[in-house]
Amino acid sequence: MEYSLLNKGGKKHVVFYGNIVPSSRSKFLEITNDFPNSAQKQWVLEVGELEYIDSAGLGMLIELNEKANENGIKVSLSGANTMVKRMFELSKFEELFEIID
């Protein structure tokens, strides 16, 4: 997994590429390390370029959301393809995140 950080319209956007799997954990830690110093209190995780996410990846997104909440940050998910969106639905992510099509 790779990612890039962008500032758009007063929000921080994290654009994910590739696959979110167990080996992605260090990248997630890099992202969460930015939370305490973030001026933006709304972050959008752009997942449209994700090819695959497994159960460990879903767990990492949940952990990222918890750390964001601890820092007063609201996280949304945006642009999921059909396969990733299905994983979010099965995991009831709409109860944890705002999901933007």
Secondary structure, DSSP 8 states (H G I E B T S, - for coil): -EEEEEEETTEEEEEEEEEE-GGGHHHHHHHHHTGGG-S-SEEEEEEEEEEEE-HHHHHHHHHHHHHHHHTT-EEEEE---HHHHHHHHHTTGGGTSEEE-
